[in-house]
């Protein structure tokens, strides 16, 4: 028992160090390009700032080596640092071109990238705070799955086609400020729901469906879970579709909606099966009061469970 407490303490210290590394790296990536060439944005400028940023990491690591927990390797810290540093550079590029240079070319793309940065940093900090033993580069969920990466590339391709062929009617919504703001609204709602779900559930939240009940697993029904019984899925659904609205991608909006709907239907059916198994009547009563709130999902879930009952 004492060993477990000590291990938990070391893990918490390591995760706190990792969170500081990510914050510092993001800040350095945000400000360093500005000092190099006074807001003159270029590939060379960002390449130089990246090299300096990497040098700074190794300087910090060796100067404050004792502050870095050995629970994580130097390579792991470096991956955290470099990823967050690049996020900072992207943020700096987007804000400087929009606010300082009044350059609205690729406006949708800039908001889309910022939207994704919020998502990936949020996922990292959830694992960092709630599951420090699982903290790794994959916690950013950048390389989530082949399907996720393909969907991201297809979305960018549709947007890029719209840049080269702006007169095609399917690309009518690209770079329209009003459309972007609608997408931003849906994305902010999605981030709020997902981050709130993670912070409310804490260790009860997991990226994988749990088929065995742990000793400390409790049914969370307060906070955003009193609004939706799957607020994290609702949040991801809203964030993903919000991203496609930001880009003005007509094809990807409907494609994303269809794929996400099918994925979450399968996932929620699985999860609710185990939740009923874990919590019995308590979860059944909860599900009758609190809806899912993903459009039409409630009907589809009831239909699936009804078919299962008929088969039995």
TIKOL-462843 format. One record per residue (C-alpha): x, y, z; residue number from 0. Coordinates in pm, whole numbers, plus 50000, padded with zeros to 5 digits. Example, Ala and Ser with C-alpha at 12.3 -4.5 7.8 and 13.67 -1.06 7.14 Angstrom:
2
+-------+-------+-------+-----+
!     u !     v !     w !  nr !
+-------+-------+-------+-----+
! 51230 ! 49550 ! 50780 !   0 !
! 51367 ! 49894 ! 50714 !   1 !
+-------+-------+-------+-----+
//
This chain:
312
+-------+-------+-------+-----+
!     u !     v !     w !  nr !
+-------+-------+-------+-----+
! 50000 ! 50000 ! 50000 !   0 !
! 50287 ! 50234 ! 50088 !   1 !
! 50459 ! 50158 ! 49756 !   2 !
! 50143 ! 50244 ! 49566 !   3 !
! 50121 ! 50579 ! 49744 !   4 !
! 50483 ! 50655 ! 49666 !   5 !
! 50439 ! 50557 ! 49302 !   6 !
! 50131 ! 50776 ! 49276 !   7 !
! 50324 ! 51068 ! 49425 !   8 !
! 50609 ! 51026 ! 49174 !   9 !
! 50360 ! 50999 ! 48886 !  10 !
! 50184 ! 51318 ! 48994 !  11 !
! 50518 ! 51501 ! 49013 !  12 !
! 50611 ! 51372 ! 48667 !  13 !
! 50278 ! 51477 ! 48517 !  14 !
! 50306 ! 51823 ! 48676 !  15 !
! 50652 ! 51862 ! 48523 !  16 !
! 50518 ! 51748 ! 48185 !  17 !
! 50232 ! 52000 ! 48205 !  18 !
! 50482 ! 52279 ! 48280 !  19 !
! 50698 ! 52170 ! 47986 !  20 !
! 50396 ! 52188 ! 47753 !  21 !
! 50291 ! 52533 ! 47878 !  22 !
! 50645 ! 52674 ! 47853 !  23 !
! 50694 ! 52520 ! 47506 !  24 !
! 50367 ! 52668 ! 47380 !  25 !
! 50464 ! 53013 ! 47512 !  26 !
! 50812 ! 52992 ! 47354 !  27 !
! 50661 ! 52884 ! 47021 !  28 !
! 50416 ! 53173 ! 47048 !  29 !
! 50669 ! 53450 ! 47108 !  30 !
! 51003 ! 53331 ! 46967 !  31 !
! 50926 ! 53393 ! 46595 !  32 !
! 50836 ! 53753 ! 46679 !  33 !
! 51177 ! 53823 ! 46835 !  34 !
! 51368 ! 53677 ! 46542 !  35 !
! 51230 ! 53899 ! 46266 !  36 !
! 50973 ! 54137 ! 46417 !  37 !
! 50653 ! 53980 ! 46287 !  38 !
! 50794 ! 53918 ! 45936 !  39 !
! 50649 ! 53573 ! 45878 !  40 !
! 50840 ! 53330 ! 45656 !  41 !
! 50934 ! 52964 ! 45640 !  42 !
! 51297 ! 53054 ! 45717 !  43 !
! 51183 ! 53251 ! 46022 !  44 !
! 50991 ! 52953 ! 46159 !  45 !
! 51274 ! 52712 ! 46075 !  46 !
! 51523 ! 52927 ! 46268 !  47 !
! 51285 ! 52965 ! 46564 !  48 !
! 51234 ! 52586 ! 46569 !  49 !
! 51609 ! 52522 ! 46583 !  50 !
! 51648 ! 52778 ! 46863 !  51 !
! 51348 ! 52626 ! 47042 !  52 !
! 51506 ! 52279 ! 47030 !  53 !
! 51836 ! 52418 ! 47163 !  54 !
! 51646 ! 52588 ! 47445 !  55 !
! 51485 ! 52257 ! 47543 !  56 !
! 51818 ! 52081 ! 47586 !  57 !
! 51960 ! 52380 ! 47774 !  58 !
! 51666 ! 52376 ! 48014 !  59 !
! 51680 ! 51999 ! 48050 !  60 !
! 52046 ! 51990 ! 48149 !  61 !
! 52030 ! 52304 ! 48364 !  62 !
! 51724 ! 52181 ! 48557 !  63 !
! 51784 ! 51808 ! 48521 !  64 !
! 51692 ! 51736 ! 48882 !  65 !
! 51348 ! 51892 ! 48829 !  66 !
! 51263 ! 51640 ! 48556 !  67 !
! 51117 ! 51323 ! 48700 !  68 !
! 51285 ! 51002 ! 48580 !  69 !
! 50939 ! 50848 ! 48551 !  70 !
! 50939 ! 50986 ! 48195 !  71 !
! 51241 ! 50974 ! 47964 !  72 !
! 51414 ! 51275 ! 47813 !  73 !
! 51278 ! 51168 ! 47473 !  74 !
! 50923 ! 51172 ! 47604 !  75 !
! 50964 ! 51520 ! 47749 !  76 !
! 51113 ! 51633 ! 47419 !  77 !
! 50812 ! 51501 ! 47225 !  78 !
! 50580 ! 51691 ! 47461 !  79 !
! 50791 ! 52004 ! 47421 !  80 !
! 50824 ! 51996 ! 47041 !  81 !
! 50453 ! 51925 ! 46983 !  82 !
! 50343 ! 52211 ! 47206 !  83 !
! 50612 ! 52439 ! 47059 !  84 !
! 50474 ! 52379 ! 46707 !  85 !
! 50122 ! 52445 ! 46837 !  86 !
! 50250 ! 52779 ! 46967 !  87 !
! 50405 ! 52863 ! 46630 !  88 !
! 50081 ! 52782 ! 46446 !  89 !
! 49887 ! 53001 ! 46690 !  90 !
! 50136 ! 53286 ! 46640 !  91 !
! 50110 ! 53255 ! 46261 !  92 !
! 49730 ! 53256 ! 46267 !  93 !
! 49695 ! 53553 ! 46502 !  94 !
! 49970 ! 53761 ! 46345 !  95 !
! 49836 ! 53721 ! 45992 !  96 !
! 49477 ! 53793 ! 46093 !  97 !
! 49516 ! 54065 ! 46357 !  98 !
! 49844 ! 54241 ! 46277 !  99 !
! 49875 ! 54201 ! 45901 ! 100 !
! 49499 ! 54196 ! 45826 ! 101 !
! 49564 ! 53900 ! 45596 ! 102 !
! 49236 ! 53711 ! 45559 ! 103 !
! 49365 ! 53464 ! 45299 ! 104 !
! 49303 ! 53108 ! 45423 ! 105 !
! 49094 ! 53254 ! 45708 ! 106 !
! 48894 ! 52934 ! 45754 ! 107 !
! 49208 ! 52722 ! 45767 ! 108 !
! 49358 ! 52940 ! 46041 ! 109 !
! 49049 ! 52908 ! 46261 ! 110 !
! 49033 ! 52536 ! 46185 ! 111 !
! 49393 ! 52479 ! 46298 ! 112 !
! 49335 ! 52681 ! 46617 ! 113 !
! 49025 ! 52473 ! 46683 ! 114 !
! 49229 ! 52152 ! 46653 ! 115 !
! 49505 ! 52285 ! 46878 ! 116 !
! 49250 ! 52347 ! 47157 ! 117 !
! 49124 ! 51989 ! 47117 ! 118 !
! 49467 ! 51822 ! 47123 ! 119 !
! 49595 ! 52026 ! 47418 ! 120 !
! 49272 ! 51953 ! 47606 ! 121 !
! 49313 ! 51577 ! 47550 ! 122 !
! 49675 ! 51590 ! 47668 ! 123 !
! 49589 ! 51776 ! 47989 ! 124 !
! 49306 ! 51536 ! 48069 ! 125 !
! 49546 ! 51239 ! 48063 ! 126 !
! 49809 ! 51446 ! 48242 ! 127 !
! 49578 ! 51528 ! 48533 ! 128 !
! 49364 ! 51213 ! 48556 ! 129 !
! 49577 ! 50925 ! 48420 ! 130 !
! 49944 ! 51026 ! 48466 ! 131 !
! 50065 ! 50667 ! 48436 ! 132 !
! 49931 ! 50660 ! 48077 ! 133 !
! 50083 ! 50995 ! 47976 ! 134 !
! 50269 ! 50971 ! 47645 ! 135 !
! 50291 ! 51157 ! 47314 ! 136 !
! 49982 ! 50968 ! 47196 ! 137 !
! 49787 ! 51149 ! 47471 ! 138 !
! 49765 ! 51447 ! 47234 ! 139 !
! 49550 ! 51219 ! 47013 ! 140 !
! 49724 ! 51360 ! 46704 ! 141 !
! 49785 ! 51012 ! 46568 ! 142 !
! 49455 ! 50887 ! 46704 ! 143 !
! 49383 ! 50630 ! 46433 ! 144 !
! 49423 ! 50586 ! 46055 ! 145 !
! 49056 ! 50679 ! 46008 ! 146 !
! 49103 ! 51002 ! 46207 ! 147 !
! 49409 ! 51099 ! 46002 ! 148 !
! 49238 ! 51018 ! 45672 ! 149 !
! 48936 ! 51229 ! 45772 ! 150 !
! 49167 ! 51521 ! 45859 ! 151 !
! 49349 ! 51499 ! 45524 ! 152 !
! 49024 ! 51472 ! 45326 ! 153 !
! 48889 ! 51783 ! 45502 ! 154 !
! 49204 ! 51977 ! 45413 ! 155 !
! 49188 ! 51854 ! 45051 ! 156 !
! 48828 ! 51970 ! 45012 ! 157 !
! 48924 ! 52310 ! 45151 ! 158 !
! 49232 ! 52338 ! 44926 ! 159 !
! 49021 ! 52250 ! 44621 ! 160 !
! 48794 ! 52538 ! 44718 ! 161 !
! 49094 ! 52773 ! 44724 ! 162 !
! 49183 ! 52681 ! 44364 ! 163 !
! 48824 ! 52654 ! 44236 ! 164 !
! 48631 ! 52916 ! 44437 ! 165 !
! 48353 ! 52953 ! 44179 ! 166 !
! 48227 ! 52595 ! 44218 ! 167 !
! 47898 ! 52605 ! 44409 ! 168 !
! 48006 ! 52328 ! 44649 ! 169 !
! 48280 ! 52563 ! 44775 ! 170 !
! 48046 ! 52861 ! 44820 ! 171 !
! 48079 ! 52859 ! 45202 ! 172 !
! 48460 ! 52875 ! 45211 ! 173 !
! 48616 ! 53170 ! 45398 ! 174 !
! 48279 ! 53331 ! 45478 ! 175 !
! 48318 ! 53508 ! 45813 ! 176 !
! 47959 ! 53446 ! 45924 ! 177 !
! 47989 ! 53073 ! 45847 ! 178 !
! 48322 ! 53059 ! 46032 ! 179 !
! 48162 ! 53214 ! 46342 ! 180 !
! 47883 ! 52954 ! 46336 ! 181 !
! 48149 ! 52683 ! 46326 ! 182 !
! 48342 ! 52851 ! 46607 ! 183 !
! 48024 ! 52855 ! 46819 ! 184 !
! 47966 ! 52480 ! 46768 ! 185 !
! 48335 ! 52410 ! 46834 ! 186 !
! 48342 ! 52611 ! 47157 ! 187 !
! 48031 ! 52427 ! 47275 ! 188 !
! 48200 ! 52097 ! 47184 ! 189 !
! 48520 ! 52184 ! 47370 ! 190 !
! 48321 ! 52296 ! 47673 ! 191 !
! 48120 ! 51973 ! 47684 ! 192 !
! 48418 ! 51742 ! 47634 ! 193 !
! 48656 ! 51917 ! 47874 ! 194 !
! 48380 ! 51954 ! 48136 ! 195 !
! 48295 ! 51583 ! 48100 ! 196 !
! 48658 ! 51488 ! 48154 ! 197 !
! 48701 ! 51715 ! 48455 ! 198 !
! 48371 ! 51608 ! 48610 ! 199 !
! 48428 ! 51234 ! 48566 ! 200 !
! 48806 ! 51251 ! 48631 ! 201 !
! 48940 ! 50895 ! 48671 ! 202 !
! 48597 ! 50753 ! 48578 ! 203 !
! 48649 ! 50890 ! 48226 ! 204 !
! 48846 ! 50679 ! 47981 ! 205 !
! 48918 ! 50692 ! 47609 ! 206 !
! 48838 ! 50320 ! 47584 ! 207 !
! 48510 ! 50145 ! 47666 ! 208 !
! 48560 ! 49965 ! 47998 ! 209 !
! 48421 ! 49611 ! 48010 ! 210 !
! 48519 ! 49555 ! 48373 ! 211 !
! 48417 ! 49767 ! 48671 ! 212 !
! 48705 ! 49897 ! 48878 ! 213 !
! 48675 ! 49939 ! 49255 ! 214 !
! 48667 ! 50320 ! 49236 ! 215 !
! 48429 ! 50339 ! 48938 ! 216 !
! 48118 ! 50540 ! 49028 ! 217 !
! 47822 ! 50656 ! 48819 ! 218 !
! 47864 ! 51029 ! 48753 ! 219 !
! 47532 ! 51211 ! 48715 ! 220 !
! 47612 ! 51571 ! 48814 ! 221 !
! 47755 ! 51865 ! 48621 ! 222 !
! 47736 ! 51824 ! 48243 ! 223 !
! 47626 ! 51464 ! 48301 ! 224 !
! 47293 ! 51603 ! 48418 ! 225 !
! 47255 ! 51764 ! 48071 ! 226 !
! 47376 ! 51471 ! 47859 ! 227 !
! 47458 ! 51121 ! 47970 ! 228 !
! 47738 ! 51110 ! 47712 ! 229 !
! 47864 ! 51472 ! 47716 ! 230 !
! 48210 ! 51377 ! 47588 ! 231 !
! 48063 ! 51218 ! 47273 ! 232 !
! 47827 ! 51511 ! 47228 ! 233 !
! 48126 ! 51743 ! 47264 ! 234 !
! 48337 ! 51558 ! 47008 ! 235 !
! 48042 ! 51544 ! 46768 ! 236 !
! 47990 ! 51921 ! 46797 ! 237 !
! 48363 ! 52001 ! 46777 ! 238 !
! 48415 ! 51784 ! 46467 ! 239 !
! 48118 ! 51921 ! 46275 ! 240 !
! 48206 ! 52272 ! 46394 ! 241 !
! 48546 ! 52227 ! 46233 ! 242 !
! 48388 ! 52142 ! 45899 ! 243 !
! 48155 ! 52443 ! 45925 ! 244 !
! 48462 ! 52661 ! 45992 ! 245 !
! 48624 ! 52527 ! 45675 ! 246 !
! 48295 ! 52559 ! 45483 ! 247 !
! 48329 ! 52196 ! 45371 ! 248 !
! 47988 ! 52090 ! 45246 ! 249 !
! 48087 ! 51735 ! 45148 ! 250 !
! 48293 ! 51666 ! 45461 ! 251 !
! 48025 ! 51808 ! 45689 ! 252 !
! 47775 ! 51541 ! 45581 ! 253 !
! 48044 ! 51271 ! 45554 ! 254 !
! 48170 ! 51349 ! 45906 ! 255 !
! 47814 ! 51355 ! 46042 ! 256 !
! 47738 ! 51013 ! 45892 ! 257 !
! 48063 ! 50847 ! 46007 ! 258 !
! 48050 ! 51000 ! 46356 ! 259 !
! 47687 ! 50901 ! 46396 ! 260 !
! 47762 ! 50538 ! 46304 ! 261 !
! 48071 ! 50531 ! 46528 ! 262 !
! 47898 ! 50679 ! 46832 ! 263 !
! 47594 ! 50456 ! 46786 ! 264 !
! 47818 ! 50149 ! 46806 ! 265 !
! 48020 ! 50296 ! 47092 ! 266 !
! 47722 ! 50409 ! 47302 ! 267 !
! 47544 ! 50075 ! 47259 ! 268 !
! 47857 ! 49902 ! 47389 ! 269 !
! 47904 ! 50147 ! 47674 ! 270 !
! 47543 ! 50146 ! 47788 ! 271 !
! 47541 ! 49765 ! 47789 ! 272 !
! 47829 ! 49765 ! 48038 ! 273 !
! 47693 ! 50056 ! 48239 ! 274 !
! 47365 ! 49868 ! 48294 ! 275 !
! 47573 ! 49565 ! 48389 ! 276 !
! 47781 ! 49770 ! 48636 ! 277 !
! 47511 ! 49988 ! 48793 ! 278 !
! 47184 ! 49807 ! 48715 ! 279 !
! 46862 ! 49994 ! 48793 ! 280 !
! 47056 ! 50305 ! 48897 ! 281 !
! 47177 ! 50356 ! 48539 ! 282 !
! 46842 ! 50260 ! 48385 ! 283 !
! 46666 ! 50527 ! 48594 ! 284 !
! 46936 ! 50780 ! 48504 ! 285 !
! 46903 ! 50706 ! 48130 ! 286 !
! 46529 ! 50767 ! 48146 ! 287 !
! 46582 ! 51117 ! 48288 ! 288 !
! 46893 ! 51241 ! 48102 ! 289 !
! 46905 ! 51220 ! 47719 ! 290 !
! 47214 ! 51181 ! 47500 ! 291 !
! 47136 ! 51496 ! 47295 ! 292 !
! 47317 ! 51385 ! 46981 ! 293 !
! 47039 ! 51430 ! 46720 ! 294 !
! 46835 ! 51111 ! 46663 ! 295 !
! 47079 ! 50902 ! 46869 ! 296 !
! 46827 ! 50830 ! 47142 ! 297 !
! 46584 ! 50677 ! 46892 ! 298 !
! 46858 ! 50466 ! 46733 ! 299 !
! 46979 ! 50337 ! 47072 ! 300 !
! 46629 ! 50233 ! 47175 ! 301 !
! 46583 ! 50059 ! 46841 ! 302 !
! 46907 ! 49860 ! 46882 ! 303 !
! 46821 ! 49750 ! 47236 ! 304 !
! 46467 ! 49661 ! 47130 ! 305 !
! 46605 ! 49438 ! 46853 ! 306 !
! 46835 ! 49270 ! 47106 ! 307 !
! 46540 ! 49207 ! 47341 ! 308 !
! 46336 ! 49062 ! 47055 ! 309 !
! 46623 ! 48829 ! 46963 ! 310 !
! 46640 ! 48706 ! 47323 ! 311 !
+-------+-------+-------+-----+
//
